[in-house]
Amino acid sequence: MAVTRKHVGLSVAGAALAGVLVSHWEGMNLVAEHLPFDPPSVVTVCGGITNYDWPWLKVGMKFTKEQCQEELSHVAERYADKVVVCVPSLPTMPPHRQAAIASFAVNLGPGKVCGTSIARDLNAGRVKEACNAMVKYVTANGKFLQGLYNRRTDAMWGERPWCLRED
């Protein structure tokens, strides 16, 4: 019998929304590559899976759309499981907020939630301050990236607007 790991960081609705949000912003690349805006050692595939997720990942490795979709369906949950350690209330937050925090953690790593004012503000009930702090993180390698700014602020798909939602 196979052992299934239970994810603790997101509700069912939060996980579903996080998958949609991450997929919206990350896109889909079936060949592993180093993206010019990532740090030199980071290799990315499947629209957001990196060699931090798969230490064996190397530039040029190829995957099917089905393999990528399967992995992406769980990536937000894995990152949320790391965030719930520092923000224990994450699973009880509104699903859109859960999704925004998970997407942010997928994009920048759980440390950018846990090691910043975002976790402190969420734990203190200062939701607006925590959500607004996400907008500080719009650079890569010291350069402003419009795509990251859009990811944080877009009225329809932005992490900050989703984080502020109560549904």
C-alpha positions in Angstrom: 0.0 0.0 0.0 1.3 3.4 -1.0 1.7 6.1 1.7 0.2 9.4 0.8 1.6 12.6 2.5 -1.1 14.9 3.8 -0.5 18.5 3.0 -1.2 20.8 5.9 -0.7 24.3 4.6 -3.7 24.8 2.3 -7.4 24.0 2.4 -8.8 22.1 -0.7 -10.1 25.4 -2.1 -6.8 27.2 -1.3 -4.8 24.5 -3.1 -7.0 24.6 -6.1 -6.8 28.4 -6.4 -3.0 28.3 -5.7 -2.6 25.9 -8.6 -4.5 28.2 -10.9 -2.6 31.3 -9.7 0.9 29.8 -10.0 0.1 28.4 -13.5 -1.2 31.8 -14.6 2.1 33.5 -13.7 4.6 30.8 -14.4 3.6 29.6 -17.8 4.9 26.3 -19.1 8.3 25.4 -20.4 8.9 21.7 -21.1 12.7 22.0 -21.4 14.8 22.9 -18.3 16.7 26.1 -18.8 18.4 28.9 -16.9 16.2 32.0 -17.1 18.1 35.3 -17.5 16.4 36.9 -14.5 17.2 34.0 -12.1 20.3 33.7 -10.0 23.1 31.9 -11.9 22.6 28.5 -10.4 18.9 28.2 -10.8 17.4 25.9 -13.5 13.7 26.1 -14.2 11.2 23.8 -16.0 7.4 23.3 -16.2 6.8 26.9 -15.3 8.1 27.2 -11.8 9.8 23.9 -10.8 13.4 24.6 -10.1 16.5 22.7 -9.1 15.6 23.6 -5.5 12.5 21.4 -5.9 14.4 18.7 -8.0 18.1 18.9 -7.1 18.8 16.5 -10.0 17.4 18.9 -12.6 19.8 20.0 -15.3 19.6 22.4 -18.2 18.3 20.7 -21.3 16.2 18.0 -19.6 12.8 17.5 -21.3 9.4 16.7 -19.8 6.0 16.2 -21.1 3.1 18.5 -20.5 1.4 15.8 -18.5 4.5 15.4 -16.2 4.7 19.2 -15.7 1.0 19.5 -14.9 1.2 16.7 -12.4 4.1 18.3 -10.6 2.6 21.8 -10.8 -0.6 20.5 -9.2 1.4 19.9 -6.0 4.1 22.6 -5.9 2.0 25.2 -4.2 1.0 22.7 -1.5 4.6 21.8 -0.8 5.6 25.4 -0.4 2.6 26.2 1.8 3.6 23.3 4.0 6.8 25.1 4.7 5.1 28.4 5.3 2.6 27.0 7.8 5.5 26.4 10.1 5.9 30.1 10.6 2.2 31.1 9.9 0.2 28.4 11.6 -3.1 30.1 10.7 -2.5 29.7 6.9 -4.9 26.8 6.5 -7.8 28.7 8.1 -7.4 31.9 6.0 -9.7 32.6 3.2 -8.8 30.5 0.1 -7.7 33.4 -2.1 -5.3 34.6 0.7 -3.9 31.1 1.0 -3.4 30.9 -2.7 -1.7 34.3 -2.9 0.7 33.4 0.0 1.5 30.0 -1.6 2.1 31.6 -5.0 4.4 34.2 -3.5 6.3 31.4 -1.7 6.6 29.4 -4.9 8.0 32.4 -6.7 10.5 33.6 -4.0 10.8 30.7 -1.5 9.2 30.3 1.9 11.9 32.4 3.5 10.5 35.5 1.9 7.3 34.9 3.9 8.8 33.4 7.1 11.8 35.6 7.4 10.1 38.9 6.7 7.4 41.2 8.0 4.9 39.2 6.0 4.8 36.4 8.5 5.0 38.7 11.5 2.1 40.8 10.2 -0.1 37.8 9.3 0.5 36.3 12.8 -0.4 39.6 14.4 -3.6 39.9 12.3 -2.3 42.8 10.2 -3.4 41.3 6.9 -3.4 44.5 4.9 0.2 45.2 5.9 1.3 41.7 5.1 -0.3 41.7 1.7 1.0 45.1 0.9 4.6 44.0 1.8 4.5 41.5 -1.1 4.9 44.5 -3.5 8.4 45.1 -2.1 9.6 42.0 -4.0 9.6 43.0 -7.6 13.3 42.8 -8.5 15.6 40.0 -9.6 19.4 40.3 -9.5 18.9 43.9 -8.4 16.8 44.9 -11.4 13.1 45.9 -11.4 11.0 43.4 -13.3 7.6 44.6 -14.6 6.5 40.9 -14.7 7.0 40.6 -10.9 5.3 43.9 -10.3 2.4 42.6 -12.4 2.3 39.3 -10.5 2.1 41.2 -7.2 -0.4 43.9 -8.2 -2.5 42.9 -11.1 -6.2 43.7 -10.3 -7.5 40.4 -11.5 -4.5 38.0 -10.9 -2.2 39.8 -8.5 -1.0 38.2 -5.3 -1.6 41.3 -3.3 -5.3 41.7 -4.4 -5.9 38.0 -3.8 -4.2 38.2 -0.4 -6.6 41.0 0.6 -9.7 39.1 -0.4 -11.9 37.6 2.3 -13.3 34.8 0.1 
